[in-house]
Structures are given as structure tokens and as C-alpha cells.
């Protein structure tokens, strides 16, 4: 029981740390929002500064495994796993997870105005998903409506009979009204959307903005089955004189047709953006915001979460403040946190850290947990981040968070995290050669074209 209470305190500490880090980033972004034109950088990086992100001189060994996410790439000594667990109850969600309790909060993929998720589907999942689509839900409701109408006709002659007979009739009429309402709501909101791609299923609808600006949005969703994976795409466009629902459908179809699957450790050579098991070709300028976790198969309780994308004026990453906050777990002052603070075994930073050819900030903490009846083990969390450069594509922000999970936090795990030193070595190896993926042709800024 004592161990479980202690674990809850650790979880609460890491949650408070996450809130602190998030708050510092938001406050920094708001400070820049008051500039005259916050979307424009006060100074552009030099070509040499931009080239530092690609590490052109680095040549991996032929036996090295590589993987990519967004526009970055890194080297690994072993194959990793992406969070592609499938659950029909989260079909509409773009969150990702490894298991019920092992996941990184806020994992998401955004390419331009399109959200994406990738799931490894199980046998029978295709039929389950297709049955969930609006047109098939309408068919299901119509079938149930027909059954309810038959029950109503059978019960009509006794609708004035005893209590049980009256209840049977009232139930049938109530179900009829309910099914009619559901059919009307779905029919009125959703319309079929055909991207023109085999093994894809989609629908669209329009939605009013929740703000007072009067905007109206066109929203298109498509489920694409390729091999053992399900790719879910949702695109949103503001309806304007130059962007109708029909234009949005054509634009989204073109994007889906350009998308292609990608094997694990397959590194594309052309311009574009990597996602787990997929790739979007582009001109090197699409705005992205991608956050995904991965883990090594031999250590399922330690996640390495990469967050990368274009630096936006209102979403600046305060890596210095975040590194400081990450190295100060136990600083919040309550009795519980003071108890956990006594178990801090090692503080990391705040200090500078190399992320490939770039210099970022790092901070973290490792706790040594000892409790009667259990073998001592460590729990840890380390933040590493490069803030990127506003207004450029080749200097995106790059954040790598390492987080451990214990058996008490995630009972599905078979063992507690490995020693902190082992996981820290893997993190350092990831950061060492993390870089912008070299492409043919080069990204416009690297080739001298703005």
C-alpha cells in the first residue's frame, strides 16, 4: 500500500511538472504576441546556421537503423515501436497509446490543416469500422426502425389493455421516435465523401465556429486501409469565397492521393514529412506540428516522446525555462512532495545539450525508490529541447522527453524501469545524431532559395 501511495505522489509530481512546463511555454508565447508582427523573425539565421540542422557530414554505418518523424531523422541500434494500438472506442480520437496506461499525453500529428492517426488493426476491425460510418449507422437505424414499427403494429390492438400491454405499445412508439430522430440528425449533418482511393471510406459535414466571428468550417474525414494499418485523416477548412466545400473536397482528395505508406526504418529521399508508417510528399514548406512517442521493444516501460514542428509566434517553446522546471521536481512545497524530494537520486541540469548539430537545453530528475518487500528501482523524467527559429522550415523546434513508467503506474508492464543510466545512454544516442532529413532536392532554404 505504501508503494502505491508513493507512486501516486510521483505521478502527481510529474503531472505538476508537465503543467509547469506547459504554462511557461504559453506565457512565453503570449509575450511575443504583443510584437508588431510576431509572425516575422527579428533576424533570419545564416545559411551556415541552417545547415547545422542537417549534419551533412554525418554518415551512418550501413548496419545502423534509422527512423524519421516530421522532417527529422535519427539513428538507433535497435528497432523501435510506435504507439499504434487500436481501440474502436477511440476511433474518432487522434490520440495514440501503447496500452491502457502507457502513453504520452497529447501525442498528435498535424500536417497543414489535416490531423492524422495511425492504428494497427486486428482481424475483423475493418467491418467494425465501416459499420461505424454515418451511412451504415443510418442503415442500422432504419432496420431497427422497421422492427419497432412492426412491434407497434402488433401491440396496437391491445394499446388500451392491461399495464403490460400498454407498456409494450408505449415502448414501441418511443423507440420509433428515437430512431427517426437519430436518422434525421445523421442525415442532416453528414454527407458521403469519396476520395477516389480504393479501400477508403469517408464523410463530410459543416460546422459553425464556436466564436463570434461567424466562420463556418468544412470538415472531411477519411479512413484509409493499407495492409495491416488504418490511417485516419481529418481535414478542416474555413469556408470563404475562395474555398468552398467542393474545393475543399478536391484539395483533400489530392492530399490523400499523394500520401503513401512507409515501412519501419524506411527513409524517403524526397521532400516531405514522415509519420509512423507513412509519408506526405510536399515542397518543404508545409506547416507541421507532430508529437509522437516511441519505445524500444526490450524496455516497454520507458517512452521517448519527440515533438517537432514549425515555430509559430503564439506557440514558442521556452526550452530554457522548461529545462529549469524539469530539473526541479520536488520544489512545490507540500508535505507529499517534500517526502518524494528525499528520494531524488540525481538531478540533470539545467544544462546545454547537443541535439545533432544544434544546441538546446536539458533538465530532469531521477528518483530512487525503496520500499519494504520490493526491489529498489528508479523512476525518471528528462526533458531536452531546441527552440527552433521563427519563420524558417529547416530549423523547427525539436523536443525529446524521456519518461519512465512503473508497474504501479501501469500494471500491464511485467517489470519496473531499467536503471536510469541505461535509459539515459539511449536518450543521448538518440540526440547525438538527430537532424533534419537530407532530401533530393534540398529543402528550399538549404539550397539558397527562400
N, C-alpha and C positions, 0 to 999 in steps of 0.2 A: 504493500500500500504506500509505504514511504517513497519507494522508487517512482511509482505512478504520479504521486503528488509533485515530486521533483521534476519529472518530465513535463508536467503541465506548466510548471514555472518556467522551464526552458523554452517551451513553445510560446508562452506569453512574452518572454523576453525577445525572442526572435521576431514575434509579431510587432512588438513595440518598436524594435529596431527598424523593421520594414516601414512602419508608419512614419517614423522619424526621417528616414531616408527619402520617402515619397514627399513629405512635407517640405524638406529642404529643397528638393528639385522644383516643386511647384512655386515656392517663394522666389527662387532664383529666376524662373521663367517669367513670373509676374513683374519682376524688376525690369526686365528687358522690354516688357510690353509697353512701357511708357516712352520708349525711344520714338523719335520722329518717324523712322521707317525701320521697325525691328526685323523686317524680313531680309534686310540687306546687311551684309557684314561690314564692319567698320574698316576692315583690311583683309584683302584676299591673300591666301597662302601663296608662297612661291612655288614654282614647278618642282624644285628640289624637295620642298616640304610635302607636296602631294605625292611625289614618287616614293617617299619614305614609307607610305602606307602599303606599297606593293612588294617591297623587298625583292626587286628584280634579280638580285644576285643570288638569292636563296634557291638551291636546287635539292629537292627531297631525294632520298635514296629510293631506288626502284622498288624496294620492299616496303617502303612506308605507305600506310593507308592515309588517305586524305578525305575530308568531308567539307561541305560548304553550306552556308546559310546566309541568305541575303546576298551581299556582294563580297563576303569574306570567306576565307578558306583557312583550314588549319590541318596539322599533321597529327596522326595518332598511331600508337604502337599496336593497338588492337581495335577491332570493330566495335562500334557503339550502338546504342539503341535510342530511337526516338519515341516520344510518348504518343503512340497511335492506337491506344486501347479503344475498342468500340463498345458503345452502350446506346441502345435505341432510345433510352430516356433522355439522352443528351444529344439527340440528332440535330436539333436546331442550335446547339451551342457550339461556339468556336473555341472553347477551352479544350485543353489536351491534358491527359494524365496517363501515368503508368499503371496505377492501381487506385483503389479507393482512397488511400491516404498518402500515396507517394506522388506528388505533383508540385509544380511551381505555380503559385498564384499569378494569374494574368498572362499566361502563355497565349500568344495570338500571332496571326500572320495577316499583314495588310499590305497589299500590292496596289498602289494607286488608290482607287476608291473601292477595291474589292477585298473582302475578308475571305480567308481560306482555312479549311481544316482538312486533315488527312487522317483516315481511320483504316486500320487493318480489319477487314470484315471476316466474319465467321460464316460457316455454312448456313444457308437459309436467310442471311441478312438482307440479301437483295430483295427477296419477296417481302420481307418485313418493312423495308424502307419504301419500296414502291407502293405498298399498301397504305403508307402514312401520307402520301401526296394528296393534295386537295381534291383532285378529280376522283381519285379512288375512295377518299373519305366520303365524297358526295354519293358515289355508287353504293357504299356501305350503308349510309343513312337512308337512301332510297329503298334499299332492300328491307331494312328494319322498319321503315315507314309502312311499306306494303304489308308486312307481318302484323303491325299494330292495327292497321285498318281492317285486316281480316279478323283480328281479335275483337275489334269494336263491333263489327257487324254480327259476330257470333253472340256477343254479350248484349246487343241492343234490345232483344226481345225480353230480356229479364232485367233491364236497367232500373225498373221500379220494384224489383223483388226484394229479397232479404238483404241484410247488410253485406254479406259476402258477394252476392251477385252485383249489388250496386258498386262495391269497391272494384270489382273486376272491370266493369264498364268505365268507371272514372279513371282507372289506371290506364286503360287503353286510349282513352281520349287525351289524357295528359301526355302520354308518350307520343301520340300523333303530333300534338302541338310542338313538343320539344324537338322532334326530328325535322319538322317543317322549318322551324326557326334555325336549326343548325344548317340545313341545306341552303336556306336563304342567305345566311351570313357568309358561308364559304363561297357561294356562287357570286355574291355581290362584291366580295373583296378580292378573290384570286382569279387569275386567268391563266390558261396554259401557256407555257413558253417553250418553244422548240429551238434549241441552239443549232440544230443541223448536224449534231455529232451523235454517232451511234453509241448506244449504251449510256445515254444521258437522259435525265428526267428533270424538268424544270417547271417553274411557275413564276408569276409576277403579280405585283399589286402596287398601288399608290398609297401614299401616307402623308398626312398633313404634319407640318413641323410643330413641335411642342412649344416653340417660342412664338412671339407675336409678329414675326417678320412676314408671315403669310406664305412662306415657302411650302412647296409640295414636292415630294420625292417619288421617284420611280425606283422600285426595288425589285431585283431579279435574283432568283435562287435556282441553282442547278446542282444536281447530284450526278457525278460522273464516275462510272465504274471502269477501272483499268486494272486488269489482273486481280490481285488479292487486296487491292486498296480502293477505298471510296474517297473521292475528292469532293468536298462541298464548297461551292463558291457563292458568295452573295455580294452583288454589286448595287451601289446606291448612287443615283444622280439627281441633282436638283433640276426640276422641270423649268426650263427657261425658253425664251423664243428660239434659241439656237440648240436646244436639247429637249426634244420631245420623247415620249415613251417609245416610239418606233425607232428613233435614232439611238436611243439607249440600248434597245434590243440588238440592233445591228452592231454597235460598238462592243457590247458584251460578247456577242457571238464570235466576233473577230478575236477577242482576247482568249476565249476558251479554245478556239481552233489553233491558236499559236502555242498554247500550253502543251508541254509534253512530259511524260513520266521520266523518272530518273532512278537508276539503281543506287543502292547504298554505295558510297565511295566512288560513284561516277562523277567526274568533274567536267562540266561543259567547258568548251573553249571559247564560245561566242559571248557577246554582250548579253547580260540578263541577270536574273535573280533566282537563287536556289531556295527551295523549300524542302522539307523532308520528302523524299521520293518524288520530287517534281521540279520543274524549271520553267520560268517565264522569260522568253527572249524579249529584249527591248533595246532602246537606243542608248542605254546607260544613264538615263535621266529620270526614270520613273521614281516618284516619291514612295518610300517604303518605311514600314515600322514593323519589325519582326522580333518576337521574343519566343524562344523555344528552349526546352530543356533536353539534355541528353544524359545518358549514363553508360558505364561500361557493364557488360553482362556479368562479369565476375564480382561486381560490387553494386548491387541494385539499390542500396540504401544511401548512395551519395549522388546528388544531382549537380550538373554543371549547366547553368542557365545562361544562354547567350541572348543579349538584347542589342539590336543594332538597327540603324536606320538614318535617314537624313536628319540633320539638326534643324529643328523648327524653332522659330522665335519664342513661342509660348511653351515649348517643351524642352528647354535646355537642360542638360544633365550636369548637375553640380557635383562633379566627381570628387573634388577636394572635400567638400562638406560630407558627402556620403562615405568617403573613406574614414574620415574622423569619427562619424557616427558609428560606423561598423566596427571600429576598434574599441568602442566604449560600452559594450554590453555590460549591464550591471550598474550603470550610472544613474538609474532613475530614482533610487532613494527609498523605495518601500521596503518593509521587512522581508518580503519574499525575495525581492531582487538582491537585497543585501546578503541573504543566505546563499543564493546562486553565485554571487560575486566571489564568495570564499573558494569556489571550485574552479575559478578561472585559472587555467594552467599556462596559457600563452596568449599574449596579445600580439597581433600582427599590425604593425604600423601605428598611425597612418604614415605611409611612405610612398615614394615613387616606385613605379613598376613598369617594366618594358612590355608592351603588347606588340610583338613583332618589331617593326622599326619605329614605333610611336611610343611616347612616354605618357603614362597615365598615373592614377593614384590607386592605392590598395589599403585596405583595412579589414580586420577581422578578429575573431576570438575563438579559442579552443577551450572547452571545459572538460575537466577530468572528473568522471562520475564514479563514486564508490558508494555502495550500499550493501548492507548485510545480506548475505545469501546470493549475491550476484558478482560476476567477474567485472573488475573495473574496466571502463571503456571511456571513449572520448566522444563528445558532440561538438560540432564546429560549424562556423559560417564565415566565409571570406568574400569580400567584395573587391573587384578590380574593374577600373573604368577609365576609358579615354573619352573626353567630352566631345570630340569631333570639331568640325568647323562649319559655322553658319554659312549657307549659300554655296556649298560645294557638294559634289556627288562622291568624290574619291576619298573624302575624309569624314565618313559617317561616325556617329558615336558608337562605341563598342563597350559593352558592359558584360562582364562574366561573373556570375555569382556561383559560389560553391556552397552547398548546403547538405548537411547530413540528416538522416532520419534514423531513429532508434526503433527497437521492437515495440516499446511502449507507445510511440507515436504511430507506428504502422505495424500492427500485429501480423500482417501478411508477409513481412520480412522474416527470414529464418535466423538472422544474426544481426548484432549491433554493428555500427560503422567500423571500418578498419582504423588503425592508428592514424592520427592526424597527419603525421609526417608522410605517410604513403599517399594520402589523397592530395596533400599539398604539392607533392612532387608531380603528380599527374596534372594538377592545375598549372604549375609552372611550365610543364611541357606543352600544354595547350596554348598558353600565352606566348611562349617563345617564338613560334613561327606563325602566329595568327596574322593574316594580311589580306589586303584587297586582292581578289582573284584576278590574275593576269588574263586578259582576253585578246582575241583577234577578231576585229581590230581593237586597239586600245580604247579605254574609255575616253570620251572627247577631251576632258581636261588634261589627261596624261599625254595625249597626242598633240597638245598645244591648242586645241580648239575649245573655246568656252561654250 
